[in-house]
């Protein structure tokens, strides 16, 4: 019997018998949560980070909790904003609305390449979201967000080698209630969301929620004369809670989200030498040169993002007395259609860079949890994951690419070469090089199946000392296939082909003559130089050099044209050498000791390992391993201009040594953690300008200290401070996209990150409250990327990011449930680049994504 059948059988057993309290990964009871949120203080908040309901203080895991009240007060609109409250978390949005990258403690990758699994797992109500098109601000009945730091593979498997973001929404209630909220802000931002909950019968309750979120673009496309970077999304979410007996609970959730918006602008960070050419082709400015924070861009068509994200889950909890059985079954689909003017200029260089992506994910989890009175308790579970990815990409030349390439080739050759001349010399049909509409048609498929068995044991040695151990065995298999066809004629020509020896000879001789001051295109001048007794010997030497090197790849005068061959013929797989399969397994484990120094102070020590399975490069930069090239050639599979790279990256293995302290006093609370975390085989994913270079680093490690605390010096005033200090480095990374960078500091990881805030609540006679909140987010200067393809290392080293963001809100809450508030994010309009990359097909230019400018608005809310 397969594991899949076992898990399905366990699920049906839960449904057929009679049930349990929601023990693991379920929301805390509504009353308890309300009390914690009302208090809005300290470590009394109930969390489920260990898949058990515990107070924050009693959870021996480095976890940050952001409550619904915190999210409302700070006007956190989506997961990107969450980093302003959790310093160890870094979130960035990349080229589309569906691509969000999460990093915890400097570890994490993913997004922008569907074959690369994130290192930070995102879960909503216990259901894994394998890709990042999940926004929290549009969840109307949000309860809290837990951010678990460090490897969490013992309980969460291969999806959590760097950490976990767990989003918890409220269960349906047996008392009618709900909320309606509307906001209006600058850029004509309108947000409306609401939810209602209540009983259907004594044993059945429901909740229904909806949201609508739109905003004009905060950037301006001066070429198309329209706003860009708008927001247009909506969603619905329904829940049913069945509790036919005191023992059985069944929670059904269904949701649908739709995004249809223009995203994401890239500004020009460095204007390279090609800008003059694109300006000429565009008949005016093609970029806002060297000015990424003007939020003015020039494109020749609007980028599109049409994304549907939907699915359902069933959680069944069955109380067996001293045991609780939990089953979570889920099925989800993501459908994304995107297109982007990826040269980010008003010249029509890249006429299309579209993607159609479909992801179907089915997951099944079963857990058995004990609640014995004795010193030993355990959790035992199994997890099954099945995902299918279909991806189609198209990148095509625009109408300006041929004249653009011609201008560059003429400039590089001093006028000796042109595109028509190359076509004639290389035997290609006239007009075939860089023809409008030519490019790559790409299709990729990936099937991923994985299963794991996990468990933990807690042993109370004394009333104050608890020892815990856990393990997770995971088996992960991937099968992938490509069908990529290049119609780019020039990229398919081998410039080292012996058939072109005469042409290369002519160019070598012409280049030597030119250096000698002789125009090789003037026959009379060449004849005079060749027959003049004073220069005849030199001419003969030039001829001898050209004859000797006409078939020497290192001296090929056409080598400067090879960067234009960026869409070469593709070696598809599976083939007789490359099977298109990976198979990984791992045993992740952890040990913890937790000790209550006093009734208010706990300390803990942890050692844990983490695992992330192989990731697959589903991009046009997928290339055979260097070790396979000989076998590929012997099998007659080699395509023109085939070079080595990687089809996939091997697994990551992480580990952490951590000690921590958690305290909760009457007027203050604090959490402190010190750790050394490392990852072997870190899966580096570097954008090369047209695709992604995927490679394993030898080892990356980080020493760090995290502190977060709160203090209530007077009634109504709560001050918070969270600080993260990191000292990361690449212990070994020899084969990076930029050479050996061993011993250097990984880019994008600030040494110091801080989030400071304060909330003051004043209650007037009669119960009306005035709530003022302010928070500040800081990140120390850091190099944004390791390097930029085709540019000196000093360019990337000089481009740094520093974050200084101030947010505030003021709310008046009446006793009848009505609240009215004003809010603002990034009030000082601070600017920074979230990431940078080499401009597509524009050597010497750099593009980057600027942060969101200042936003502000007014919100009305009614809770009943």
Secondary structure, DSSP 8 states (H G I E B T S, - for coil): --HHHHHHHHHHHHHHS------SSS---HHHHHHHHHHT-TT-SEE-TTSS-EETTT--S-EEEEEHHHHHHTT--STTGGGGT-TTEEEEE-SSTT-EEEEETTB---SSSTTS--SEEEEETTEEESSS---STT-TTEEEEEEEES--HHHHGGG-SSEEEEEEE----SS-EEEEEEEEETTTEEEEEEEEEEESSSSEEEEEEEEEEEE--SEEETTTTEEES-EEEEEEEEEEEE-SSSSEEEEEEEEEEEEEE-----EEEE--TTHHHHHHHHTS-SS-TT-GGG-EE--SS--EEEEEEEEEEEEEEEE-SSEEEEEEEEEEEEEEEEE--TT-SSS-SEEEEEEEEEEEEEEEEEEEEE--SSSEEEEEEEEEEEEEEEEEEEEEE-TTHHHHHHHHHHHHTTTS--HHHHHHHTT--TT-TT-TT-EEEEEEEEEEEEEEEEEEEEEESSSSEEEEEEEEEEEEEEEEEE--EE--TGGG--TT-GGGHHHHHHHHHHHHHHHTT--TT-HHHHHHHHH-TTTHHHHHHHHHHHHHHTT-GGG-TTGGGGGG--S-----SS-SS---EEEEEEEEEEEEEEEESSSSEEEEEEEEEEEE--EE--STTB---GGGHHHHHHTT---TT----BSEE--EEEEEEEEEEEEE-SSEEEEEEEEEEEEET-EEEEE-SSSEEEEE-SEEEEEEEEEEEEE-SSTTEEEEEEEEEEEEEEEE-TTBTTB--TTS--TT--SEEEEEEEEEEEE-TTS-EEEEEEEEEEEEEEES-S--TTS-HHHHHH-EEEEEEEEEEEEEE-TTSEEEEEEEESTT----EEEEEE-TT-TT-EEEEE----EEEEEEEEE-
